[in-house]
Amino acid sequence: MDTLDMEIQAAAKKRTRAEEAFRRADEELRDLLVKGRAEGKGPSHMAKLTGFTREWVAKIAPQPKS
């Protein structure tokens, strides 16, 4: 195995770790958005907090059923 092979292997491992970290953070955010909607926070308010669009927040955390 030469240097380039090792660099490719290291970069692939780094990407996998980053992807796993993203998935965990994404799941946490989605759970919190759903919790926020359940507590009466609106999608516009949470969009301001997150920097995502109101439509995206509403898609992830729709109005809870009464």
N, C-alpha and C positions, 0 to 999 in steps of 0.2 A: 504494500500500500504506500503510495507516494504522498507528498504533502497536499496536493490538490484533492486527492481522495479523502484525506483526513479533514480538510476544510469543508468539503461538501457534506461529509458525514456530520460534522459539528454544526453546520448551518441547518441541516435537516432536523437535528435534535433541538436546536434553538427555536426553530419554527414550530415544532410540535409543542414545546413548552409554552410558547406564546399563544398558540391556538387554544390550548387547554385553559390558560389564564383568562383569555377573552371569553370563552364559554362560561366559566365560573362567574365572571363579572357581569356578563350579559344576563345570566340566570338570576343573579342577585338583584340587578336593576329591574328586571321584569317582575319579580316577586314583590319588590317594593312599590312599583307602580300599581300593581293589582291591590296591594294593601292600602295605598293612598286613595284609590278610587273607592274602596270599601269604606274608608273613613270620611268620604265626602269631598275629597280634593278633585278638582276638575282637571281635564286634560290640558287646558291652556296654562293653568298654574304649574303643573308638573313639566310641561314643555319648556317653560321659562327656566325651571330649575335644572333641566337636563341638557338643554340646547338642541333637543330633537324637535321635530314638528309636532303640532297638536294632533294631527291626523295619525302619526305613528304611535303616539302615546295612547290615543283612543283605540287604535287597533289592538295594541298590546293589552290594554286595560279597559275593556268596554264597561259601560255603565252596569253595575251589579243589578241583578234581578231582585225586585222587591219581594 
